[in-house]
Amino acid sequence: MADDSDMFGDALAANIRSARESVGMTVAGLAEASGVSRAMISKIERGEAQPTAVLLTRLSGALELTLSELIARAEGDMVRVARRSEQPEWRDPETGYVRRAVSPPARGILELVEVEFPPGASVAAPAAAYSFKEQQIWVLSGHLRFIEGDLVHELDAGDCLQLGPPSDCVFVNPTDEPCRYLVVLGKRRG
């Protein structure tokens, strides 16, 4: 019998395939746009591999979706109220960081995401993941080092950063304590 995480993994795999097909992209095209190998994309779409945060970020950026949109679509519910007990969470199998979609899955122009970032964790994201959205990071507790291209931002509880133009970024928790932060995302206007 499949548990909830297996069912969610299957839904996420199907959603990635569906999102790719809906924009008329082949696996090879998605591989080229995301920098993720065709073999890995195929394994993810078949549910044979659990994608990491880095892979999901690359795939969602290439599909012009936020990571939360990709995860929320896997949830399949288009409600306007997101009850705490029903907000989808996703745990990165590589770093253990937990990403919770705070916003309702109805596709609005803004999106809120809460992240619990473990001590010592580091996650890189390519510039392509930021090319179609505005983003702010508000640290709720702990310390976050955010590397944005050549800039290094040291952020403590209460600090809020507006990201600049798209660049390769790295989220780092250099401390022995967890860090919790809120990401506010908005679609860039054309």
C-alpha positions in Angstrom: 0.0 0.0 0.0 1.4 3.4 -1.0 1.8 6.1 1.7 1.0 9.8 1.2 4.6 10.6 0.2 4.6 8.0 -2.5 1.3 9.3 -3.9 2.7 12.9 -3.8 5.9 11.8 -5.5 3.8 10.1 -8.2 1.7 13.3 -8.6 4.8 15.5 -8.7 6.3 13.2 -11.4 3.1 13.4 -13.5 2.9 17.1 -13.0 6.5 17.7 -14.3 5.7 15.7 -17.4 2.4 17.5 -17.9 4.0 20.9 -17.4 6.7 20.0 -19.9 4.2 18.7 -22.5 1.8 21.7 -22.0 4.5 24.0 -23.3 5.4 21.7 -26.1 8.8 20.9 -24.8 10.5 17.5 -25.3 12.6 15.8 -22.6 15.7 16.9 -24.6 14.4 20.5 -24.7 13.8 20.6 -21.0 17.3 19.1 -20.4 18.9 21.8 -22.5 16.8 24.6 -20.9 17.4 23.3 -17.3 20.8 21.8 -17.4 19.4 18.6 -16.0 20.2 15.4 -17.9 17.6 13.7 -20.1 18.2 10.5 -18.2 17.5 12.2 -14.9 14.4 14.0 -16.2 13.1 10.7 -17.5 13.7 9.0 -14.2 11.9 11.8 -12.3 8.9 11.7 -14.7 8.6 8.0 -14.3 8.8 8.3 -10.5 12.1 6.3 -10.3 14.1 9.2 -8.8 13.2 11.6 -6.0 14.3 15.1 -7.3 16.4 17.3 -5.0 15.7 21.0 -4.4 18.4 21.9 -7.0 16.9 19.7 -9.7 13.3 20.9 -9.0 14.5 24.5 -9.0 16.2 24.0 -12.4 13.2 22.2 -13.9 10.6 24.7 -12.6 12.7 27.7 -13.9 13.0 26.1 -17.3 9.2 25.6 -17.3 8.7 29.2 -16.1 6.9 28.0 -13.0 7.9 28.7 -9.4 8.8 25.7 -7.3 5.7 26.2 -5.3 3.5 26.2 -8.4 5.1 22.9 -9.5 4.4 21.4 -6.0 0.9 22.9 -5.7 -0.1 21.6 -9.1 0.8 18.1 -7.8 -1.6 18.7 -4.9 -4.3 19.3 -7.5 -6.5 21.5 -5.3 -7.6 24.9 -6.5 -8.9 26.4 -3.2 -8.4 30.0 -2.1 -7.8 29.3 1.6 -4.7 27.4 2.6 -5.2 25.9 6.1 -2.0 25.3 7.9 -2.7 21.6 8.3 -3.3 21.3 4.5 -0.3 23.4 3.2 1.9 21.1 1.2 5.4 20.5 2.4 8.3 19.1 0.5 11.6 17.9 2.0 14.7 18.0 0.0 16.2 14.5 0.1 19.7 15.8 -0.2 19.8 18.6 2.5 16.7 18.0 4.5 15.4 21.5 4.1 11.6 21.7 4.3 9.7 24.0 1.9 6.0 24.8 2.8 3.7 26.4 0.3 1.9 28.9 2.5 -0.2 30.5 -0.2 -3.4 28.8 -1.5 -2.7 26.8 -4.7 -5.0 29.1 -6.8 -2.6 30.7 -9.1 -2.4 34.3 -8.0 0.3 36.9 -8.8 1.9 36.5 -5.3 3.2 33.4 -3.6 4.4 32.9 0.0 6.8 30.0 0.8 8.2 29.2 4.3 11.5 27.4 4.4 13.1 25.6 7.4 16.8 25.4 6.5 18.9 23.0 8.6 22.3 23.9 10.1 25.1 23.6 7.6 22.8 23.3 4.6 23.6 24.8 1.2 21.4 24.9 -1.9 22.4 26.5 -5.2 20.0 27.9 -7.8 20.8 29.0 -11.3 19.9 32.5 -12.6 17.3 30.9 -14.9 15.2 30.1 -11.8 14.8 33.8 -11.1 14.3 35.1 -14.7 10.5 35.3 -14.6 9.8 36.3 -11.0 10.5 39.0 -8.4 11.6 37.7 -5.0 12.1 38.8 -1.4 13.5 36.8 1.5 12.4 37.6 5.0 14.4 35.8 7.7 12.0 34.8 10.6 14.6 33.1 12.8 18.3 32.1 12.7 20.9 33.3 10.2 21.0 33.0 6.4 23.9 33.7 4.1 22.5 34.4 0.6 25.0 34.6 -2.2 23.6 36.5 -5.2 26.1 36.5 -8.0 29.1 38.3 -6.6 27.2 39.7 -3.6 27.1 38.1 -0.2 24.2 39.0 2.1 24.3 38.0 5.8 20.7 38.1 7.0 19.5 37.7 10.6 16.0 37.5 12.0 13.8 40.4 10.9 16.0 41.2 7.8 14.3 41.3 4.4 16.2 41.2 1.1 14.8 42.2 -2.3 16.7 40.2 -4.9 18.3 42.0 -7.8 18.5 41.0 -11.4 18.6 37.3 -12.1 21.9 35.7 -11.2 23.2 32.4 -9.9 22.4 32.2 -6.2 23.3 30.1 -3.2 21.3 29.7 0.1 23.6 28.8 3.0 23.0 28.2 6.7 26.6 28.6 8.1 25.5 28.1 11.7 24.7 25.3 14.1 21.1 26.4 14.4 18.2 26.0 12.0 17.1 29.0 10.0 13.5 29.8 9.1 12.6 32.3 6.3 9.7 33.4 4.2 10.1 33.8 0.5 7.7 36.2 -1.3 7.4 35.6 -5.0 5.7 37.6 -7.7 5.7 37.2 -11.5 7.8 39.7 -13.3 5.7 42.0 -15.5 6.7 41.7 -19.2 
